[in-house]
Amino acid sequence: MIRAGVPQTVAMSISGHRTVSMFNRYNITSNDDKREALIRMEAHLAAIPAEGNVKAIGGHGQNTDISATGNGKG
């Protein structure tokens, strides 16, 4: 059911599993599941722009480079 897109809580209700741990015990990961995950991850990574997408926070244009002195002044 999970592979068909049914939410976990709904699948648990239908299957009668009362705990997530018991549900997961029977939700066996197959090689096809792993292959599909890698294909999706590759597609996700290919969609990310080549430039860095990490931005400094709290700097407001100030020098936020932390040097060996630890004071952020270079």
PyMOL Python script that loads the backbone (N, CA, C, O; Angstrom):
from pymol import cmd

cmd.read_pdbstr("""\
ATOM      1  N   MET A   1       0.815  -1.199   0.000  1.00  0.00           N
ATOM      2  CA  MET A   1       0.000   0.000   0.000  1.00  0.00           C
ATOM      3  C   MET A   1       0.855   1.259   0.000  1.00  0.00           C
ATOM      4  O   MET A   1       0.536   2.237  -0.676  1.00  0.00           O
ATOM      5  N   ILE A   2       1.948   1.227   0.766  1.00  0.00           N
ATOM      6  CA  ILE A   2       2.837   2.387   0.833  1.00  0.00           C
ATOM      7  C   ILE A   2       3.403   2.684  -0.551  1.00  0.00           C
ATOM      8  O   ILE A   2       3.472   3.844  -0.959  1.00  0.00           O
ATOM      9  N   ARG A   3       3.809   1.643  -1.272  1.00  0.00           N
ATOM     10  CA  ARG A   3       4.369   1.827  -2.612  1.00  0.00           C
ATOM     11  C   ARG A   3       3.339   2.386  -3.585  1.00  0.00           C
ATOM     12  O   ARG A   3       3.696   2.986  -4.599  1.00  0.00           O
ATOM     13  N   ALA A   4       2.061   2.186  -3.273  1.00  0.00           N
ATOM     14  CA  ALA A   4       0.991   2.713  -4.119  1.00  0.00           C
ATOM     15  C   ALA A   4       0.628   4.144  -3.749  1.00  0.00           C
ATOM     16  O   ALA A   4      -0.230   4.752  -4.389  1.00  0.00           O
ATOM     17  N   GLY A   5       1.278   4.686  -2.718  1.00  0.00           N
ATOM     18  CA  GLY A   5       1.040   6.066  -2.331  1.00  0.00           C
ATOM     19  C   GLY A   5       0.036   6.252  -1.201  1.00  0.00           C
ATOM     20  O   GLY A   5      -0.351   7.380  -0.896  1.00  0.00           O
ATOM     21  N   VAL A   6      -0.387   5.162  -0.581  1.00  0.00           N
ATOM     22  CA  VAL A   6      -1.319   5.264   0.542  1.00  0.00           C
ATOM     23  C   VAL A   6      -0.547   5.757   1.764  1.00  0.00           C
ATOM     24  O   VAL A   6       0.520   5.227   2.076  1.00  0.00           O
ATOM     25  N   PRO A   7      -1.077   6.771   2.461  1.00  0.00           N
ATOM     26  CA  PRO A   7      -0.392   7.255   3.670  1.00  0.00           C
ATOM     27  C   PRO A   7      -0.227   6.130   4.698  1.00  0.00           C
ATOM     28  O   PRO A   7      -1.067   5.236   4.803  1.00  0.00           O
ATOM     29  N   GLN A   8       0.862   6.195   5.445  1.00  0.00           N
ATOM     30  CA  GLN A   8       1.186   5.132   6.395  1.00  0.00           C
ATOM     31  C   GLN A   8       0.075   4.908   7.411  1.00  0.00           C
ATOM     32  O   GLN A   8      -0.249   3.761   7.718  1.00  0.00           O
ATOM     33  N   THR A   9      -0.508   5.965   7.934  1.00  0.00           N
ATOM     34  CA  THR A   9      -1.562   5.798   8.944  1.00  0.00           C
ATOM     35  C   THR A   9      -2.778   5.076   8.375  1.00  0.00           C
ATOM     36  O   THR A   9      -3.409   4.278   9.067  1.00  0.00           O
ATOM     37  N   VAL A  10      -3.104   5.353   7.125  1.00  0.00           N
ATOM     38  CA  VAL A  10      -4.236   4.678   6.483  1.00  0.00           C
ATOM     39  C   VAL A  10      -3.891   3.210   6.246  1.00  0.00           C
ATOM     40  O   VAL A  10      -4.713   2.331   6.503  1.00  0.00           O
ATOM     41  N   ALA A  11      -2.692   2.943   5.763  1.00  0.00           N
ATOM     42  CA  ALA A  11      -2.264   1.567   5.524  1.00  0.00           C
ATOM     43  C   ALA A  11      -2.261   0.767   6.823  1.00  0.00           C
ATOM     44  O   ALA A  11      -2.663  -0.396   6.842  1.00  0.00           O
ATOM     45  N   MET A  12      -1.806   1.397   7.914  1.00  0.00           N
ATOM     46  CA  MET A  12      -1.806   0.718   9.211  1.00  0.00           C
ATOM     47  C   MET A  12      -3.228   0.401   9.660  1.00  0.00           C
ATOM     48  O   MET A  12      -3.485  -0.670  10.210  1.00  0.00           O
ATOM     49  N   SER A  13      -4.136   1.314   9.430  1.00  0.00           N
ATOM     50  CA  SER A  13      -5.530   1.095   9.813  1.00  0.00           C
ATOM     51  C   SER A  13      -6.137  -0.064   9.034  1.00  0.00           C
ATOM     52  O   SER A  13      -6.861  -0.884   9.598  1.00  0.00           O
ATOM     53  N   ILE A  14      -5.846  -0.131   7.748  1.00  0.00           N
ATOM     54  CA  ILE A  14      -6.378  -1.196   6.900  1.00  0.00           C
ATOM     55  C   ILE A  14      -5.766  -2.546   7.266  1.00  0.00           C
ATOM     56  O   ILE A  14      -6.467  -3.555   7.343  1.00  0.00           O
ATOM     57  N   SER A  15      -4.442  -2.555   7.491  1.00  0.00           N
ATOM     58  CA  SER A  15      -3.747  -3.819   7.751  1.00  0.00           C
ATOM     59  C   SER A  15      -3.897  -4.294   9.193  1.00  0.00           C
ATOM     60  O   SER A  15      -3.608  -5.450   9.503  1.00  0.00           O
ATOM     61  N   GLY A  16      -4.350  -3.400  10.074  1.00  0.00           N
ATOM     62  CA  GLY A  16      -4.554  -3.800  11.466  1.00  0.00           C
ATOM     63  C   GLY A  16      -3.328  -3.659  12.349  1.00  0.00           C
ATOM     64  O   GLY A  16      -3.353  -4.081  13.505  1.00  0.00           O
ATOM     65  N   HIS A  17      -2.251  -3.073  11.826  1.00  0.00           N
ATOM     66  CA  HIS A  17      -1.060  -2.866  12.653  1.00  0.00           C
ATOM     67  C   HIS A  17      -1.303  -1.698  13.596  1.00  0.00           C
ATOM     68  O   HIS A  17      -1.714  -0.619  13.168  1.00  0.00           O
ATOM     69  N   ARG A  18      -1.048  -1.918  14.874  1.00  0.00           N
ATOM     70  CA  ARG A  18      -1.301  -0.875  15.871  1.00  0.00           C
ATOM     71  C   ARG A  18      -0.084  -0.022  16.155  1.00  0.00           C
ATOM     72  O   ARG A  18      -0.218   1.099  16.645  1.00  0.00           O
ATOM     73  N   THR A  19       1.106  -0.532  15.856  1.00  0.00           N
ATOM     74  CA  THR A  19       2.324   0.238  16.117  1.00  0.00           C
ATOM     75  C   THR A  19       3.129   0.379  14.831  1.00  0.00           C
ATOM     76  O   THR A  19       3.078  -0.481  13.951  1.00  0.00           O
ATOM     77  N   VAL A  20       3.871   1.477  14.740  1.00  0.00           N
ATOM     78  CA  VAL A  20       4.718   1.726  13.582  1.00  0.00           C
ATOM     79  C   VAL A  20       5.810   0.661  13.500  1.00  0.00           C
ATOM     80  O   VAL A  20       6.164   0.214  12.409  1.00  0.00           O
ATOM     81  N   SER A  21       6.340   0.257  14.645  1.00  0.00           N
ATOM     82  CA  SER A  21       7.416  -0.743  14.621  1.00  0.00           C
ATOM     83  C   SER A  21       6.935  -2.064  14.024  1.00  0.00           C
ATOM     84  O   SER A  21       7.671  -2.701  13.271  1.00  0.00           O
ATOM     85  N   MET A  22       5.723  -2.481  14.345  1.00  0.00           N
ATOM     86  CA  MET A  22       5.206  -3.724  13.789  1.00  0.00           C
ATOM     87  C   MET A  22       4.904  -3.557  12.301  1.00  0.00           C
ATOM     88  O   MET A  22       5.151  -4.470  11.512  1.00  0.00           O
ATOM     89  N   PHE A  23       4.376  -2.405  11.918  1.00  0.00           N
ATOM     90  CA  PHE A  23       4.116  -2.131  10.503  1.00  0.00           C
ATOM     91  C   PHE A  23       5.417  -2.180   9.713  1.00  0.00           C
ATOM     92  O   PHE A  23       5.481  -2.801   8.652  1.00  0.00           O
ATOM     93  N   ASN A  24       6.461  -1.520  10.233  1.00  0.00           N
ATOM     94  CA  ASN A  24       7.751  -1.490   9.541  1.00  0.00           C
ATOM     95  C   ASN A  24       8.391  -2.869   9.447  1.00  0.00           C
ATOM     96  O   ASN A  24       9.144  -3.137   8.511  1.00  0.00           O
ATOM     97  N   ARG A  25       8.105  -3.738  10.395  1.00  0.00           N
ATOM     98  CA  ARG A  25       8.670  -5.092  10.358  1.00  0.00           C
ATOM     99  C   ARG A  25       8.246  -5.819   9.084  1.00  0.00           C
ATOM    100  O   ARG A  25       9.006  -6.617   8.535  1.00  0.00           O
ATOM    101  N   TYR A  26       7.035  -5.541   8.619  1.00  0.00           N
ATOM    102  CA  TYR A  26       6.532  -6.211   7.428  1.00  0.00           C
ATOM    103  C   TYR A  26       6.670  -5.380   6.165  1.00  0.00           C
ATOM    104  O   TYR A  26       6.341  -5.850   5.076  1.00  0.00           O
ATOM    105  N   ASN A  27       7.146  -4.168   6.293  1.00  0.00           N
ATOM    106  CA  ASN A  27       7.365  -3.299   5.138  1.00  0.00           C
ATOM    107  C   ASN A  27       8.809  -3.497   4.669  1.00  0.00           C
ATOM    108  O   ASN A  27       9.670  -2.652   4.916  1.00  0.00           O
ATOM    109  N   ILE A  28       9.058  -4.591   4.008  1.00  0.00           N
ATOM    110  CA  ILE A  28      10.400  -4.994   3.594  1.00  0.00           C
ATOM    111  C   ILE A  28      10.847  -4.164   2.392  1.00  0.00           C
ATOM    112  O   ILE A  28      10.092  -3.981   1.436  1.00  0.00           O
ATOM    113  N   THR A  29      12.071  -3.670   2.450  1.00  0.00           N
ATOM    114  CA  THR A  29      12.649  -2.905   1.346  1.00  0.00           C
ATOM    115  C   THR A  29      13.238  -3.874   0.326  1.00  0.00           C
ATOM    116  O   THR A  29      14.058  -4.727   0.665  1.00  0.00           O
ATOM    117  N   SER A  30      12.815  -3.733  -0.912  1.00  0.00           N
ATOM    118  CA  SER A  30      13.308  -4.608  -1.977  1.00  0.00           C
ATOM    119  C   SER A  30      14.416  -3.898  -2.759  1.00  0.00           C
ATOM    120  O   SER A  30      14.635  -2.697  -2.595  1.00  0.00           O
ATOM    121  N   ASN A  31      15.097  -4.646  -3.595  1.00  0.00           N
ATOM    122  CA  ASN A  31      16.125  -4.045  -4.458  1.00  0.00           C
ATOM    123  C   ASN A  31      15.502  -3.029  -5.412  1.00  0.00           C
ATOM    124  O   ASN A  31      16.126  -2.023  -5.747  1.00  0.00           O
ATOM    125  N   ASP A  32      14.277  -3.294  -5.845  1.00  0.00           N
ATOM    126  CA  ASP A  32      13.590  -2.334  -6.714  1.00  0.00           C
ATOM    127  C   ASP A  32      13.324  -1.026  -5.966  1.00  0.00           C
ATOM    128  O   ASP A  32      13.423   0.051  -6.553  1.00  0.00           O
ATOM    129  N   ASP A  33      12.987  -1.111  -4.677  1.00  0.00           N
ATOM    130  CA  ASP A  33      12.780   0.095  -3.867  1.00  0.00           C
ATOM    131  C   ASP A  33      14.061   0.919  -3.804  1.00  0.00           C
ATOM    132  O   ASP A  33      14.031   2.141  -3.947  1.00  0.00           O
ATOM    133  N   LYS A  34      15.181   0.245  -3.590  1.00  0.00           N
ATOM    134  CA  LYS A  34      16.469   0.930  -3.505  1.00  0.00           C
ATOM    135  C   LYS A  34      16.846   1.563  -4.840  1.00  0.00           C
ATOM    136  O   LYS A  34      17.336   2.692  -4.887  1.00  0.00           O
ATOM    137  N   ARG A  35      16.615   0.828  -5.922  1.00  0.00           N
ATOM    138  CA  ARG A  35      16.918   1.339  -7.255  1.00  0.00           C
ATOM    139  C   ARG A  35      16.093   2.594  -7.545  1.00  0.00           C
ATOM    140  O   ARG A  35      16.619   3.581  -8.058  1.00  0.00           O
ATOM    141  N   GLU A  36      14.809   2.553  -7.219  1.00  0.00           N
ATOM    142  CA  GLU A  36      13.923   3.697  -7.441  1.00  0.00           C
ATOM    143  C   GLU A  36      14.373   4.889  -6.595  1.00  0.00           C
ATOM    144  O   GLU A  36      14.329   6.028  -7.060  1.00  0.00           O
ATOM    145  N   ALA A  37      14.801   4.640  -5.370  1.00  0.00           N
ATOM    146  CA  ALA A  37      15.281   5.727  -4.510  1.00  0.00           C
ATOM    147  C   ALA A  37      16.515   6.391  -5.107  1.00  0.00           C
ATOM    148  O   ALA A  37      16.630   7.616  -5.078  1.00  0.00           O
ATOM    149  N   LEU A  38      17.432   5.606  -5.642  1.00  0.00           N
ATOM    150  CA  LEU A  38      18.633   6.172  -6.254  1.00  0.00           C
ATOM    151  C   LEU A  38      18.298   6.972  -7.508  1.00  0.00           C
ATOM    152  O   LEU A  38      18.891   8.023  -7.751  1.00  0.00           O
ATOM    153  N   ILE A  39      17.359   6.485  -8.299  1.00  0.00           N
ATOM    154  CA  ILE A  39      16.940   7.216  -9.499  1.00  0.00           C
ATOM    155  C   ILE A  39      16.330   8.565  -9.112  1.00  0.00           C
ATOM    156  O   ILE A  39      16.619   9.585  -9.737  1.00  0.00           O
ATOM    157  N   ARG A  40      15.485   8.562  -8.076  1.00  0.00           N
ATOM    158  CA  ARG A  40      14.865   9.814  -7.624  1.00  0.00           C
ATOM    159  C   ARG A  40      15.907  10.770  -7.058  1.00  0.00           C
ATOM    160  O   ARG A  40      15.828  11.978  -7.280  1.00  0.00           O
ATOM    161  N   MET A  41      16.884  10.235  -6.326  1.00  0.00           N
ATOM    162  CA  MET A  41      17.932  11.080  -5.754  1.00  0.00           C
ATOM    163  C   MET A  41      18.777  11.707  -6.855  1.00  0.00           C
ATOM    164  O   MET A  41      19.113  12.888  -6.776  1.00  0.00           O
ATOM    165  N   GLU A  42      19.121  10.939  -7.871  1.00  0.00           N
ATOM    166  CA  GLU A  42      19.889  11.480  -8.992  1.00  0.00           C
ATOM    167  C   GLU A  42      19.116  12.588  -9.693  1.00  0.00           C
ATOM    168  O   GLU A  42      19.695  13.613 -10.053  1.00  0.00           O
ATOM    169  N   ALA A  43      17.812  12.393  -9.892  1.00  0.00           N
ATOM    170  CA  ALA A  43      16.990  13.422 -10.527  1.00  0.00           C
ATOM    171  C   ALA A  43      16.933  14.675  -9.665  1.00  0.00           C
ATOM    172  O   ALA A  43      16.989  15.792 -10.179  1.00  0.00           O
ATOM    173  N   HIS A  44      16.824  14.489  -8.372  1.00  0.00           N
ATOM    174  CA  HIS A  44      16.791  15.636  -7.452  1.00  0.00           C
ATOM    175  C   HIS A  44      18.103  16.410  -7.506  1.00  0.00           C
ATOM    176  O   HIS A  44      18.100  17.638  -7.595  1.00  0.00           O
ATOM    177  N   LEU A  45      19.210  15.702  -7.451  1.00  0.00           N
ATOM    178  CA  LEU A  45      20.520  16.360  -7.487  1.00  0.00           C
ATOM    179  C   LEU A  45      20.764  17.054  -8.824  1.00  0.00           C
ATOM    180  O   LEU A  45      21.400  18.107  -8.866  1.00  0.00           O
ATOM    181  N   ALA A  46      20.271  16.481  -9.903  1.00  0.00           N
ATOM    182  CA  ALA A  46      20.440  17.093 -11.220  1.00  0.00           C
ATOM    183  C   ALA A  46      19.635  18.389 -11.340  1.00  0.00           C
ATOM    184  O   ALA A  46      19.991  19.271 -12.122  1.00  0.00           O
ATOM    185  N   ALA A  47      18.567  18.504 -10.578  1.00  0.00           N
ATOM    186  CA  ALA A  47      17.714  19.691 -10.640  1.00  0.00           C
ATOM    187  C   ALA A  47      18.245  20.851  -9.813  1.00  0.00           C
ATOM    188  O   ALA A  47      17.789  21.983  -9.973  1.00  0.00           O
ATOM    189  N   ILE A  48      19.202  20.586  -8.933  1.00  0.00           N
ATOM    190  CA  ILE A  48      19.772  21.638  -8.087  1.00  0.00           C
ATOM    191  C   ILE A  48      20.740  22.470  -8.924  1.00  0.00           C
ATOM    192  O   ILE A  48      21.579  21.908  -9.629  1.00  0.00           O
ATOM    193  N   PRO A  49      20.639  23.799  -8.860  1.00  0.00           N
ATOM    194  CA  PRO A  49      21.565  24.646  -9.618  1.00  0.00           C
ATOM    195  C   PRO A  49      23.021  24.363  -9.232  1.00  0.00           C
ATOM    196  O   PRO A  49      23.316  23.999  -8.093  1.00  0.00           O
ATOM    197  N   ALA A  50      23.911  24.535 -10.192  1.00  0.00           N
ATOM    198  CA  ALA A  50      25.328  24.264  -9.958  1.00  0.00           C
ATOM    199  C   ALA A  50      25.928  25.222  -8.940  1.00  0.00           C
ATOM    200  O   ALA A  50      26.869  24.858  -8.235  1.00  0.00           O
ATOM    201  N   GLU A  51      25.397  26.447  -8.850  1.00  0.00           N
ATOM    202  CA  GLU A  51      25.899  27.409  -7.882  1.00  0.00           C
ATOM    203  C   GLU A  51      25.448  27.000  -6.486  1.00  0.00           C
ATOM    204  O   GLU A  51      24.432  26.324  -6.323  1.00  0.00           O
ATOM    205  N   GLY A  52      26.207  27.412  -5.494  1.00  0.00           N
ATOM    206  CA  GLY A  52      25.839  27.111  -4.121  1.00  0.00           C
ATOM    207  C   GLY A  52      24.528  27.775  -3.758  1.00  0.00           C
ATOM    208  O   GLY A  52      24.245  28.890  -4.197  1.00  0.00           O
ATOM    209  N   ASN A  53      23.737  27.099  -2.964  1.00  0.00           N
ATOM    210  CA  ASN A  53      22.467  27.670  -2.551  1.00  0.00           C
ATOM    211  C   ASN A  53      22.439  27.968  -1.056  1.00  0.00           C
ATOM    212  O   ASN A  53      21.372  28.196  -0.486  1.00  0.00           O
ATOM    213  N   VAL A  54      23.616  27.968  -0.418  1.00  0.00           N
ATOM    214  CA  VAL A  54      23.709  28.264   0.999  1.00  0.00           C
ATOM    215  C   VAL A  54      23.993  29.746   1.159  1.00  0.00           C
ATOM    216  O   VAL A  54      24.908  30.285   0.536  1.00  0.00           O
ATOM    217  N   LYS A  55      23.213  30.390   1.986  1.00  0.00           N
ATOM    218  CA  LYS A  55      23.381  31.815   2.219  1.00  0.00           C
ATOM    219  C   LYS A  55      23.736  32.053   3.671  1.00  0.00           C
ATOM    220  O   LYS A  55      23.280  31.327   4.554  1.00  0.00           O
ATOM    221  N   ALA A  56      24.558  33.082   3.926  1.00  0.00           N
ATOM    222  CA  ALA A  56      24.908  33.447   5.288  1.00  0.00           C
ATOM    223  C   ALA A  56      23.681  34.019   5.978  1.00  0.00           C
ATOM    224  O   ALA A  56      22.875  34.707   5.353  1.00  0.00           O
ATOM    225  N   ILE A  57      23.541  33.736   7.256  1.00  0.00           N
ATOM    226  CA  ILE A  57      22.421  34.300   8.006  1.00  0.00           C
ATOM    227  C   ILE A  57      22.951  35.257   9.059  1.00  0.00           C
ATOM    228  O   ILE A  57      24.017  35.037   9.633  1.00  0.00           O
ATOM    229  N   GLY A  58      22.213  36.301   9.301  1.00  0.00           N
ATOM    230  CA  GLY A  58      22.559  37.227  10.373  1.00  0.00           C
ATOM    231  C   GLY A  58      23.694  38.177  10.069  1.00  0.00           C
ATOM    232  O   GLY A  58      24.040  38.998  10.919  1.00  0.00           O
ATOM    233  N   GLY A  59      24.290  38.101   8.887  1.00  0.00           N
ATOM    234  CA  GLY A  59      25.441  38.936   8.579  1.00  0.00           C
ATOM    235  C   GLY A  59      25.071  40.344   8.177  1.00  0.00           C
ATOM    236  O   GLY A  59      25.784  41.289   8.514  1.00  0.00           O
ATOM    237  N   HIS A  60      23.969  40.506   7.461  1.00  0.00           N
ATOM    238  CA  HIS A  60      23.525  41.811   6.965  1.00  0.00           C
ATOM    239  C   HIS A  60      24.665  42.579   6.326  1.00  0.00           C
ATOM    240  O   HIS A  60      24.835  43.772   6.582  1.00  0.00           O
ATOM    241  N   GLY A  61      25.453  41.900   5.492  1.00  0.00           N
ATOM    242  CA  GLY A  61      26.533  42.558   4.788  1.00  0.00           C
ATOM    243  C   GLY A  61      27.815  42.666   5.584  1.00  0.00           C
ATOM    244  O   GLY A  61      28.823  43.132   5.052  1.00  0.00           O
ATOM    245  N   GLN A  62      27.813  42.259   6.821  1.00  0.00           N
ATOM    246  CA  GLN A  62      29.016  42.327   7.647  1.00  0.00           C
ATOM    247  C   GLN A  62      29.920  41.150   7.314  1.00  0.00           C
ATOM    248  O   GLN A  62      29.484  40.170   6.709  1.00  0.00           O
ATOM    249  N   ASN A  63      31.160  41.254   7.708  1.00  0.00           N
ATOM    250  CA  ASN A  63      32.105  40.165   7.522  1.00  0.00           C
ATOM    251  C   ASN A  63      31.764  39.078   8.533  1.00  0.00           C
ATOM    252  O   ASN A  63      31.940  39.253   9.738  1.00  0.00           O
ATOM    253  N   THR A  64      31.274  37.952   8.021  1.00  0.00           N
ATOM    254  CA  THR A  64      30.888  36.866   8.913  1.00  0.00           C
ATOM    255  C   THR A  64      31.921  35.749   8.915  1.00  0.00           C
ATOM    256  O   THR A  64      31.669  34.669   9.448  1.00  0.00           O
ATOM    257  N   ASP A  65      33.090  36.005   8.316  1.00  0.00           N
ATOM    258  CA  ASP A  65      34.136  35.007   8.276  1.00  0.00           C
ATOM    259  C   ASP A  65      34.748  34.859   9.673  1.00  0.00           C
ATOM    260  O   ASP A  65      35.242  35.833  10.242  1.00  0.00           O
ATOM    261  N   ILE A  66      34.716  33.664  10.214  1.00  0.00           N
ATOM    262  CA  ILE A  66      35.281  33.417  11.535  1.00  0.00           C
ATOM    263  C   ILE A  66      36.742  32.981  11.354  1.00  0.00           C
ATOM    264  O   ILE A  66      37.029  31.966  10.720  1.00  0.00           O
ATOM    265  N   SER A  67      37.628  33.751  11.911  1.00  0.00           N
ATOM    266  CA  SER A  67      39.050  33.425  11.805  1.00  0.00           C
ATOM    267  C   SER A  67      39.488  32.659  13.028  1.00  0.00           C
ATOM    268  O   SER A  67      38.673  32.310  13.882  1.00  0.00           O
ATOM    269  N   ALA A  68      40.778  32.398  13.109  1.00  0.00           N
ATOM    270  CA  ALA A  68      41.326  31.678  14.248  1.00  0.00           C
ATOM    271  C   ALA A  68      41.111  32.440  15.551  1.00  0.00           C
ATOM    272  O   ALA A  68      41.101  31.841  16.626  1.00  0.00           O
ATOM    273  N   THR A  69      40.941  33.760  15.461  1.00  0.00           N
ATOM    274  CA  THR A  69      40.719  34.543  16.683  1.00  0.00           C
ATOM    275  C   THR A  69      39.305  34.372  17.201  1.00  0.00           C
ATOM    276  O   THR A  69      39.033  34.620  18.375  1.00  0.00           O
ATOM    277  N   GLY A  70      38.395  33.943  16.318  1.00  0.00           N
ATOM    278  CA  GLY A  70      37.035  33.697  16.740  1.00  0.00           C
ATOM    279  C   GLY A  70      36.197  34.962  16.871  1.00  0.00           C
ATOM    280  O   GLY A  70      35.082  34.895  17.388  1.00  0.00           O
ATOM    281  N   ASN A  71      36.693  36.113  16.422  1.00  0.00           N
ATOM    282  CA  ASN A  71      35.922  37.328  16.581  1.00  0.00           C
ATOM    283  C   ASN A  71      35.214  37.771  15.310  1.00  0.00           C
ATOM    284  O   ASN A  71      34.494  38.769  15.324  1.00  0.00           O
ATOM    285  N   GLY A  72      35.405  37.050  14.214  1.00  0.00           N
ATOM    286  CA  GLY A  72      34.722  37.386  12.982  1.00  0.00           C
ATOM    287  C   GLY A  72      35.287  38.572  12.264  1.00  0.00           C
ATOM    288  O   GLY A  72      34.680  39.044  11.303  1.00  0.00           O
ATOM    289  N   LYS A  73      36.420  39.078  12.682  1.00  0.00           N
ATOM    290  CA  LYS A  73      37.023  40.254  12.058  1.00  0.00           C
ATOM    291  C   LYS A  73      38.170  39.906  11.136  1.00  0.00           C
ATOM    292  O   LYS A  73      38.849  40.807  10.642  1.00  0.00           O
ATOM    293  N   GLY A  74      38.409  38.627  10.888  1.00  0.00           N
ATOM    294  CA  GLY A  74      39.432  38.215   9.923  1.00  0.00           C
ATOM    295  C   GLY A  74      40.703  38.042  10.518  1.00  0.00           C
ATOM    296  O   GLY A  74      41.664  37.696   9.831  1.00  0.00           O
TER     297      GLY A  74
END
""", "prot")
cmd.dss("prot")
cmd.show_as("cartoon", "prot")
cmd.util.cbc("prot")
cmd.orient("prot")
